[in-house]
Amino acid sequence: MPAVHRRAVLLIVTGVLATVLQPVWTARADGAPRATGTFFWANAWAAHHTEARGGAAPGAERMRRLVRLVHRDDVHLGTLAEIEHSQVAAFRKAAPEYSLLTADRGNTDGVFWLTDGYDVVETYRFRAFTYGGRRSPVPVAVLRDRVSGALLAVIAVHNPRDRWRDRALRRELEEVRRLRHVHGSDLSVFMAGDFNAGASVACRAHRARLYSAGHRRCDSYAPIDQLLVDRHVRIRAYHRMTGARVHRITDHPAVYRARFAIADAPVPSGRRR
């Protein structure tokens, strides 16, 4: 076979192999993580609270202050509890590079992510519980990291303080199990928000093969604002941000961010390493 023909055949075969093998994600030989990022979560203190009380900035202004923290820390994705229409509008205007999925109109919760960093696999809402047993929508975004191909499910929660709190968490953990059943080992779960409970949430998370970022042992102190992640997600840096700047944003003691690394490289169903 002439050399020019051999080169042509080699190019064709190389192209076919690249197309076939592209969806297969494997761990790097040096053990480096497959995907990294910064996750942010906070209770944004719904606008109507400060409108009624006075003495604090309006919700939209507080949201703009929160966005400045998000920009400062190069956040990739996160969740916000207690956001209302004026705060949603302020976030979208101040942070147009992020997509924001809200659970409902009125006092609600949201998931946000860098639009250019992730492809949307699906977004939806499921029903959990709020005060008095009323059903409340919970937003979920299933995203694929554009660089690494890692698949993430982000869930924003805000559970009640009354006796329905445990039922709400149970329903949310059921949804985690359903997502794993649908997406298999490809998935890394991030569930964050205001759980209105501390160590008990960190303990119950273990039963669902999750752990609380910064509080991996369930017998340790954990705040009511938590991030629950899959065990294969490594938290490299956990920051509890407090001080005057934070107190001008929320009525909670702190807002949070964590640097994460997805340690394993799950193989899509039906594929072998």
C-alpha positions in Angstrom: 0.0 0.0 0.0 1.4 3.4 -0.9 2.5 5.6 2.0 -0.1 8.3 1.3 -2.8 5.6 1.5 -1.5 4.3 4.8 -1.5 7.8 6.2 -5.1 8.3 5.1 -6.3 5.1 6.7 -4.4 5.9 9.9 -6.2 9.3 10.1 -9.6 7.7 9.6 -9.0 5.0 12.2 -7.7 7.6 14.7 -10.7 9.7 14.2 -13.1 6.8 14.7 -11.4 5.7 17.8 -11.5 9.2 19.3 -15.2 9.5 18.6 -15.9 6.1 20.2 -13.7 6.6 23.3 -14.7 10.2 24.0 -17.6 9.4 26.5 -15.4 7.1 28.6 -14.0 8.9 31.7 -11.2 7.4 33.6 -9.1 8.3 36.6 -5.9 10.1 35.8 -2.8 8.1 36.4 -1.4 10.6 38.9 -4.4 10.3 41.1 -5.5 13.9 40.4 -9.2 14.7 41.0 -11.5 14.6 38.0 -13.3 17.9 38.8 -12.8 20.7 41.2 -14.8 23.8 42.1 -16.0 26.2 44.8 -19.5 25.7 46.3 -21.3 28.5 48.2 -24.4 28.3 50.4 -26.3 30.8 52.6 -29.6 31.8 54.0 -30.3 35.1 52.2 -32.8 36.4 54.7 -36.1 36.9 52.8 -36.8 40.5 51.8 -40.1 40.7 53.7 -38.3 40.2 57.0 -36.3 43.4 56.8 -39.2 45.3 55.1 -41.3 44.6 58.1 -38.7 45.2 60.8 -36.6 48.0 59.4 -33.1 48.6 60.6 -31.5 46.5 57.9 -30.9 47.0 54.2 -33.7 46.0 51.7 -33.5 42.5 50.3 -32.2 43.6 46.9 -29.3 45.5 48.4 -28.4 42.6 50.7 -28.4 40.3 47.7 -26.0 42.5 45.8 -23.6 42.3 48.8 -23.9 38.5 48.7 -23.1 38.5 45.0 -19.9 40.5 45.8 -18.8 37.6 48.0 -19.6 35.1 45.3 -17.5 37.0 42.8 -14.7 37.5 45.3 -14.4 33.8 46.0 -14.7 32.6 42.3 -17.7 30.4 43.1 -18.8 27.8 40.6 -22.1 26.8 42.0 -24.2 27.0 45.1 -27.6 27.3 46.8 -29.6 30.1 48.4 -32.3 29.7 51.0 -35.0 32.4 51.6 -35.0 34.5 48.5 -37.9 36.5 47.2 -38.7 38.2 43.9 -36.6 41.4 44.5 -33.7 39.3 45.6 -34.0 36.9 42.6 -34.0 39.9 40.3 -31.1 41.5 42.0 -29.0 38.3 41.8 -29.7 37.9 38.1 -28.8 41.5 37.3 -25.6 41.6 39.5 -24.5 38.1 38.4 -25.5 37.5 34.8 -22.8 34.9 34.3 -24.8 32.5 36.6 -28.0 30.7 35.9 -30.5 30.6 38.9 -33.2 28.0 39.3 -35.8 28.8 41.9 -38.3 26.5 43.6 -41.3 28.8 43.4 -42.6 32.4 43.4 -42.7 34.3 46.7 -40.4 33.1 49.5 -38.4 30.4 47.9 -35.0 28.7 47.5 -32.6 28.5 44.6 -29.7 26.7 42.9 -27.2 28.7 40.9 -24.2 27.7 38.7 -21.8 29.3 36.2 -23.7 29.1 32.9 -20.5 28.6 30.8 -19.1 26.0 33.2 -21.9 23.4 33.1 -24.3 21.9 30.7 -27.8 21.4 32.0 -28.9 17.7 32.0 -32.2 18.4 33.7 -33.9 20.8 36.1 -37.0 20.0 38.1 -38.8 20.5 41.5 -40.0 17.8 43.9 -42.4 18.2 46.8 -41.1 18.1 50.4 -42.6 19.6 53.6 -42.6 22.9 55.3 -44.4 24.3 58.4 -47.5 22.6 59.4 -47.0 19.8 56.9 -47.7 22.0 53.9 -46.0 20.7 50.7 -43.2 22.9 49.4 -41.2 22.6 46.1 -37.5 21.9 46.2 -35.3 22.8 43.2 -32.9 20.3 41.7 -30.3 21.0 38.9 -28.5 18.0 37.3 -25.4 19.5 35.6 -22.4 18.2 33.6 -19.1 19.9 34.1 -18.0 21.0 30.6 -14.3 20.4 31.2 -14.3 17.1 33.0 -17.6 15.6 32.1 -18.4 15.0 35.8 -22.1 14.8 36.6 -23.5 16.7 39.6 -26.9 17.0 41.2 -27.4 20.2 43.3 -30.4 20.4 45.6 -31.4 23.5 47.6 -33.3 23.0 50.8 -34.9 25.0 53.6 -36.5 22.8 56.2 -39.0 23.9 58.9 -38.2 24.2 62.7 -41.4 22.4 63.7 -42.2 18.7 63.9 -42.2 18.4 60.1 -38.5 19.0 59.9 -37.6 15.3 60.1 -40.2 14.4 57.5 -38.8 17.0 55.2 -35.2 15.6 55.5 -36.5 12.1 55.0 -38.2 13.1 51.7 -35.0 14.9 50.5 -32.9 11.9 51.2 -35.4 9.7 49.3 -34.9 12.0 46.4 -31.1 11.6 46.6 -31.6 7.8 46.4 -33.9 8.2 43.4 -31.3 10.4 41.6 -28.6 7.7 42.2 -30.9 5.1 40.8 -31.5 7.1 37.7 -27.9 8.2 37.1 -26.0 5.4 38.7 -22.4 5.8 39.8 -21.8 8.8 37.4 -23.5 11.1 39.9 -22.1 13.4 42.7 -24.7 14.8 45.0 -24.6 18.3 46.6 -27.5 19.1 48.9 -27.2 22.4 50.8 -29.3 24.9 52.6 -30.9 25.7 55.9 -31.8 22.4 57.6 -32.9 24.1 60.9 -31.0 21.3 62.6 -27.3 20.6 63.2 -25.7 17.4 64.3 -28.8 15.3 63.8 -28.7 16.1 60.1 -25.0 15.2 59.8 -25.8 11.9 61.4 -28.8 11.0 59.3 -26.8 12.0 56.2 -24.5 9.0 56.9 -27.4 6.6 56.3 -27.7 8.0 52.8 -24.0 7.7 52.2 -23.5 11.5 52.4 -21.5 13.6 54.9 -21.6 17.1 56.1 -18.8 19.3 54.7 -16.6 20.5 57.5 -18.3 18.1 59.9 -17.7 14.6 58.6 -18.2 12.9 62.0 -21.9 12.9 62.9 -21.1 13.4 66.6 -19.4 16.7 66.0 -21.0 20.1 66.0 -22.6 21.2 62.8 -24.5 24.4 62.0 -28.0 24.5 60.7 -26.7 25.7 57.3 -25.0 22.6 55.9 -23.6 21.1 52.7 -24.2 17.4 52.3 -22.0 15.6 49.7 -21.3 12.1 48.5 -18.4 10.3 50.2 -16.2 10.4 47.0 -16.4 14.2 47.0 -13.4 15.6 48.9 -13.7 18.9 50.7 -10.3 20.6 50.5 -11.2 23.8 52.2 -14.2 24.7 54.3 -14.8 28.3 55.2 -17.3 29.7 57.7 -17.5 33.4 56.9 -18.7 35.8 59.7 -18.2 39.4 60.6 -19.8 42.7 59.8 -19.9 42.1 56.1 -21.9 38.9 56.5 -24.2 40.4 59.2 -25.2 43.0 56.6 -26.4 40.2 54.3 -28.1 37.6 56.6 -29.6 37.1 60.0 -27.7 33.8 60.3 -24.3 33.6 62.1 -22.4 32.9 58.9 -22.4 32.1 55.2 -20.3 29.3 53.8 -18.1 28.2 51.0 -16.1 25.0 50.3 -13.6 24.0 47.8 -14.4 20.5 46.5 -12.7 17.8 44.4 -14.5 14.9 42.9 -12.0 12.2 43.6 -13.3 9.3 41.6 -14.0 9.0 37.9 -17.2 7.0 37.7 -17.6 4.9 34.5 -20.9 5.3 32.6 -23.2 2.4 32.8 -22.3 -0.4 30.4 -18.7 0.8 30.1 -15.5 -0.8 31.4 -12.3 1.0 32.4 
